[in-house]
Amino acid sequence: MTVWWLLLAVFAVSWGMTFLLRRYALAKSLMDIPNERSSHSIPTPRGGGVAIVISFLLALSVLGGLGLLSSSALYGIFGSGLLVAAIGFADDHGHIAARWRLLGHFMAAGWALFWLNGVPPIEFFGVVVDLGWFGNVLALVYLVWMLNLYNFMDGIDGLSSAEAISVCLGMCVVYWFCGNVELIWALLLLVAAVAGFLWWNFPPARIFMGDAGSGFLGITLAILALSSAVYEANLLWSWLIMLGVFIVDATLTLVIRAFKGERLHQAHNQHAYQQAAKRYESHLFVTGWVVCINVAWLMPLAILVGLGVLDGVVALVISYSFLIVVAVKIRT
């Protein structure tokens, strides 16, 4: 019963803080001004994602005190998430050079890997493999990429929030089917924190998440994914499948722009979700379809992987192939 009251409190704190942050952003003129690359048409306050960071981290400490979260996951998420959010908050208020942001991101990823004691063994085609130092290098890149791609994908109303909520709830279902119910509480806390913000970010958005919130969500989801492999080696594949929409769209867009010789750090509107929002002239339509894909396509595959019915690598290829086709189709 205590945890359910905690979830309600997290939602209320996130909701109230987003309200205050909106007033703060308006008073300080912290506005996202539309340009030719934007997917919105009117100036909108930004920085509301700080409410997610504060409400979730405070509640996460309580969860650790209740013995419902390992100390390694608590310290890993708290330290790295706080650092990423601080960098994003500073960047929201004044530009920070990309090289310094990236350095901070790698430091945050290194902190998380330290507390997770490196990458747990991962299952490949039914064989559990310890990747050693090579796995740690891959994990470091994965964590940094996840926090940045989440930032890239935070471009239309409600999308990043809806992705976090649907992915977390989808993984709760996976954990329930796999008998790892003890892992759901941290995910539900994150759902409550994001839901409080989404109240204000739902299309048409009254405030945007900002770099502090998007980067925090990216690295937090990535850490939760890595830490799940400690309990079941194949659960990491379930996470990667559930996060497929964001991973595929961001990665495919980066590859296409690299082949075109474009400056990768320059702002643009070439993501599939941005093209879809422009084509259908509705942020709600695109956000809704992303949730539908997560629930109807990705979650069943993630469950089958968690249950051991389908190999993780095979399921990942199946799920991503469909997403790649959709992303390419949207661009044509």
BELQUIQUI-V229107 format. One record per backbone hydrogen bond with DSSP energy under -1.0 kcal/mol. NH is the residue of the N-H (numbers start at 0). CO is the residue of the C=O. E is the energy in kcal/mol with one decimal. If there is no record, write none. Layout:
BEGIN
nh = [NH/NH]
co = [CO/CO]
e = [E/E]
END
This chain:
BEGIN
nh = [4/5/6/7/8/9/10/11/12/13/14/15/16/17/18/19/20/21/22/23/24/25/26/27/29/30/31/37/43/45/47/48/49/50/52/53/54/55/56/57/58/59/60/61/62/63/64/65/66/67/73/74/75/76/77/78/79/80/81/82/83/84/85/86/87/88/89/90/91/92/93/100/101/102/103/104/105/106/107/108/109/110/111/112/113/114/115/117/121/122/123/126/128/135/136/137/138/139/140/141/142/143/144/145/146/147/148/149/151/152/154/158/161/162/163/164/165/166/167/168/169/170/171/172/173/174/175/176/177/179/182/183/187/188/189/190/191/192/193/194/195/196/197/198/199/200/201/205/207/213/214/215/216/217/218/219/220/221/222/223/224/225/226/227/228/229/230/231/234/237/238/239/240/241/242/243/246/247/248/249/250/251/252/253/254/255/256/257/258/259/260/261/265/274/275/276/277/278/279/280/285/286/287/288/289/290/291/292/293/294/295/296/297/298/301/302/303/304/305/306/307/308/309/314/315/316/317/318/319/320/321/322/323/324/325/326/327/328/329/330]
co = [0/1/2/3/4/5/6/7/8/9/10/11/12/13/14/15/16/17/18/19/20/21/22/23/24/28/43/34/31/29/207/208/46/47/48/49/50/51/52/53/54/55/56/57/58/59/60/61/63/62/69/70/71/72/73/74/75/76/77/78/79/80/81/82/83/84/85/86/87/88/89/96/97/98/99/100/101/102/103/104/105/106/107/108/109/110/111/112/128/232/126/123/121/131/132/133/134/135/136/137/138/139/140/141/142/143/144/145/147/148/152/155/157/158/159/160/161/162/163/164/165/166/167/168/169/170/171/172/173/174/179/180/183/184/185/186/187/188/189/190/191/192/193/194/196/196/197/199/44/209/210/211/212/213/214/215/216/217/218/219/220/221/222/223/225/226/227/227/231/233/234/235/236/237/238/240/242/243/244/245/246/247/248/249/250/251/252/253/254/255/257/256/262/270/271/272/273/274/275/276/281/282/283/284/285/286/287/288/289/290/291/292/292/293/297/298/299/300/301/302/304/303/303/310/311/312/313/314/315/316/317/318/319/320/321/322/323/324/325/326]
e = [-1.8/-1.9/-2.4/-1.9/-2.3/-2.5/-2.1/-2.3/-2.8/-2.6/-2.6/-2.6/-2.8/-2.2/-1.8/-2.0/-3.0/-2.1/-1.6/-2.4/-2.8/-2.2/-2.2/-2.3/-2.7/-1.6/-3.3/-1.5/-1.4/-1.9/-2.5/-2.3/-1.4/-1.7/-1.8/-2.5/-2.1/-2.1/-2.4/-2.1/-1.6/-2.5/-1.6/-1.3/-2.4/-2.3/-2.0/-1.6/-1.3/-2.3/-2.3/-2.8/-2.2/-2.6/-2.6/-2.2/-1.8/-2.3/-2.1/-1.9/-2.5/-2.4/-2.3/-2.3/-2.5/-2.8/-2.4/-2.2/-2.2/-1.3/-1.7/-2.0/-2.7/-2.0/-2.2/-2.3/-2.3/-2.0/-2.2/-2.4/-2.5/-2.2/-2.0/-2.3/-2.1/-1.8/-1.8/-3.0/-2.6/-1.0/-3.4/-1.9/-3.2/-1.5/-2.0/-2.3/-2.5/-2.2/-2.1/-2.7/-2.6/-1.9/-2.8/-2.6/-1.9/-1.7/-3.3/-1.8/-2.2/-2.2/-1.6/-1.3/-2.7/-2.6/-2.2/-2.5/-2.6/-2.5/-2.3/-2.5/-2.2/-2.4/-1.8/-1.8/-2.0/-2.9/-2.2/-2.5/-2.1/-2.9/-1.9/-1.8/-2.4/-2.1/-1.9/-2.3/-2.4/-2.3/-2.5/-2.5/-1.8/-1.2/-2.9/-1.4/-1.7/-1.1/-1.8/-3.0/-2.7/-2.3/-2.2/-1.2/-2.4/-2.3/-2.3/-2.3/-2.5/-1.8/-2.3/-2.5/-1.9/-2.2/-2.9/-1.2/-1.0/-1.2/-1.3/-1.9/-1.7/-1.1/-2.0/-2.5/-2.1/-2.4/-2.2/-1.8/-2.2/-3.0/-2.0/-2.3/-2.3/-2.8/-2.0/-2.1/-2.4/-2.5/-2.4/-2.2/-2.3/-1.4/-1.1/-2.4/-1.3/-2.3/-2.5/-2.2/-2.0/-2.4/-2.8/-1.0/-1.4/-2.7/-2.5/-1.9/-2.0/-1.9/-2.2/-2.4/-2.3/-2.4/-3.2/-1.9/-2.2/-2.3/-2.5/-2.4/-2.2/-2.1/-2.3/-2.2/-1.0/-1.9/-1.4/-2.7/-2.3/-2.2/-2.4/-2.8/-2.7/-2.2/-1.5/-1.7/-2.7/-2.1/-2.3/-2.6/-2.7/-2.6/-2.3/-1.2]
END
